[in-house]
Amino acid sequence: MSSPQFTLYAHIGPNPWKVVFLLEELGLTYKLAHVDTSKNEHKEAPYVLLNPNGRMPTLVDHHNNDFAIWESGAIMLYLIEKYDTQKKLSFEKFESEALAKQYLMFQMSGQGPYFGQAVWFEVYHPEKVPSASDRYMAEIKRIVTVLNTILEGRNWLVEDKCSYADLSFIPWMWLFDWPVMKMSNWREVPEYKNVVRWYDAMEAMECVKKTKEIRATEFKMPSS
């Protein structure tokens, strides 16, 4: 049996699972290497020799001279541009691909950072800072509202199919299940109805269901 093509260094947090969606959907073989952040493994050798930023994820392509790349958005583009030859999750048309990248950048610069800071101040910060919590929770709601506007009258962000851009938003939205995020009723908010429909369509995809199963089986969720 041949070895997996990729090693993905990961933890329970949202960003690695965007990459797993693509690996699963494109039928690429991989193994997960669990980096234990509770033991500070992400800030020490050997991990920082691959990723000096000390964050997750990092992908190593063993079929490309052990090429290592980090930052989840960059990893997604690497996989798409090198391995999505059938355009399952990307586009032939230049303008459509430019829009997909636009939405990926929106996820990376907007959704990810604001959701991440909201989690930090709600869960991990040693003291309560209500103004910070309010600020980041307001941004979360704003971003979901922006997505809802974009999705009015359409099923997907670009053209009429799910792309890597759509999938990039899903893992951070899993955090809505955390009581501390105060978003448990988001499905009932009329201003989010398009996002709910879009989210549910992706949750029904095999690559997403498989990824959630792997995450639940192999990685332990921290207490919320």
N, C-alpha and C positions, 0 to 999 in steps of 0.2 A: 504494500500500500504506500503510495507516494505521500510525502509530507505536504501539509497545507502550504499554499502559495504565500499567504500573508500571516503575520503576527500583529494583532491589534492589542496594544496596551490600554487597559480600560479600568474604570471603577464604576460604581453604581450611578454616578451622576449622569445628567442627560446627554452630554455631548458625544460620548463614544457610540451611543445607540443610533445616532444619525448615520454613522458609518456602517454599522451592522445592517441597517435596512438595505443599503446599496450592495453590500457583499452578498446578502441573501438573495436579493432580487436579480442580481447579475449572475448568480450561480458560481461565485468565486469561493475557493476553499480558504479557510482561515482558522486560526486558533486564537483564543482570548488569553492574554496574560494579565492576571489580576494584580494591579498595583495597589498596595495597602496604604492608603493615605493616613490611616490612624497610626501607622508606624513610621510616617514621614518618608516612605520609600520613594515618593514622587520628587523629593528634594535631594536625593542622594544618588551616588553611583550605584549601579550602572545606569539607572534610568536617565539621569541628567546628561549622560554622554550621548543619548539619543535625542533628548529634548531638554535643552538648557533652560527652557522656561518652566519646567517642572509642573506641567499641567497635563491633563488627559484630553484627548487620546493622542497616541502616536501609532503610526502604521509602518510596518516594515514589509517591503515587497521582495520576497526571496527569489522571485523570478526576474528581478531587475537589479542584480548585484547587491541585494540587501539594502536597497534604497529606502531611506527613512524619511518620513514627512510627518509634521505635526500641525496643529490647528485643524479642527474638524471640518471647516469649510474648505480649506486647502486640500484636505484628504478627499473629500467628496469630489472636488473638481478633478483631482488626479485620477480617481477611479473612473469617473465619467468620461474624461477625455482620452484615457488610455484603453479602457476596457468596455465601455458601452458602445460597441461597434454596431449593434443593431438598433441603437437609439430607443431602447426600452424606457429610459428615464430622462432622455434629453431630446434635442430637436435638430432636424436638418437645417431649418431656416435660420440664418444668422441672427435676424432680429428676435426671433423667439428664444434663441439661446441667450442672447443679451438680456432679455427680460428675466429668464430663469436665474441668471447670475445676479441681476438686480434684486430679486426677491431673496436669494441666498444671502446677499450682503445686508438686506434689511433684517433677516433673522440673526445674523452674526453681530450686527451693530446695535440692533434695537431689542428684539425679543430676548436673546440670550443674556446680555449684560443686565438688563433691568429685572428680568426674572431672577437672575442669580443674586443681585443685590437685595431684592425683596426677601429671598430665602435667608440670606445672611442676617439681615436685621430682624427678621421674625424668629429665627431658630438659633443662630450661632453667636450673635453679638453678645458680649458679656453684660451689657446694660441695655435697657429699653430706650430707644430714641424714637418717640412717636412721629416726629416730623420726617425722619428718614423713612420709616415704614410707610407713612402716608404717601410720601413722594413716589416711592417705587411701586406701591400698589396702584396708585393712580396711573402710572406709566404702563403697567401691565394691562389695565382696562383700556387705556387709549390704544395700545397696539392691537388688542383683540378687536376693537372697534374699527381700526384702519383695515385690518384683514377682512372684516365683515363687509366693509364698503367695497373693497376690491372684488370680493366674491359675489357681489350682487349680480344675478343673472348669468352666472357661470359656475361650472363645477370645479374648475381647477385654476390655478394662478396663471398658467400659460397654455394657450391652445385648449384642446379638449382631451387632455390626458394628465395623469399624475406624473410629476417629474421629481427629480431630486430636490428642487426648490420647495415643493409642497411638503415632502417628507421631512425636510430639515426642521420644520416647526413643531413636529409632534412630541418629541421627548420632553421639552420644557412644559408642554401643556399637561403632561401626566401629573405635574406638581399640583394641579388644581384639586387633586384628591386629598392633598394634605389639609387637615382642618386649619392649621395655622395660616394657610394662604387665604382663608376667608373667601374662597371662590367656589365652594361646593355647589352653589346654586347657579353656576354660570350657564347651564343648559336651559334654564328657564328665563334668561334675560332676552327680551325680544331683539335687542340690538346686536345679539350674537348669533341669531338663527342661522345665518349662512355659514358661519364658522363651525357651528355644531354639525350641520349637514356634511361639510367638507371633512371635518375631523372624523366623523363616524365612517365615512367612505374609506378613509385611510386605515382606520382601526380594523376594518374588515379585510384588508389585504393580507395575503399569506406571509409576506416578508415582515409585516408589522407584528402579526400574531406570533410568528416564530421568534422574533426578536424579544418580545415581551416574555415569552416562555423561557428563553435562555436567561434573560436578566433576572427573572424571579427565581430560577433554579440555582444559578451559579453565583449570584451576588446578593448580599444581604442589605436590605433597605435600612438606613439609620432611623432611629426613633424620631418621630415628628412631634 
